[in-house]
Amino acid sequence: ALSLADSGICSYDRLEEYLKQKEEASTEISKFKALCGFGNRALSTKEEKFFTRWFEEMGYGFDVVKLAYEITVDKTHEVNFNYMGKIIENWFASKYKTVDDIKSGYKKPASKNTGDSFDVDEFVAAALKKSGY
C-alpha cells in the first residue's frame, strides 16, 4: 500500500485505473512472448525491464511493439531488445503513440554515405523512381 501511495495512487478510482493498466500490459506482454516464441518461460530481469518500460510506462500496445520487432528482425535478423528499445525510445521521444503516428511521421535516417559504398534501399528507390515506378 505504501508503494502505491508513493506512486501517486491515493484513491479507489486511481487504483482501479492502475490495476486495469497492469492487466492490459500483462496481456500485451503475453502476446509479445508468443510472437517471439518464448512459450511459457519466465522473462529474464532484463526482458522484464524492457517490457515494463514499453507496455506500462510508455503505454504502448502490442501493435507498436510488434512493428519495432519487425523492423529489428528485418535489420538485424534476430530479436534484439536493445535495438528494439532504441527504436521505441525514439518513437516515444517523438510523441508517436500509434502505428499510424509512426508511419505518418517516421523518416528513415539519412544515409551516411562516404562515397565508398551506397545504401541499397536508396539505390532501389532511386532506380524505381527513374524508371517511372
Secondary structure, 3 states (H helix, E strand, C coil): CHHHHHCCCCCHHHHHHHHHHHHHHHHHHHHHHHHHCCCCCCCCHHHHHHHHHHHHHCCCCHHHHHHHHHHHHHHHCCCCHHHHHHHHHHHHHCCCCCHHHHHHHCCCCCCCCCCCCCCHHHHHHHHHHHCCC
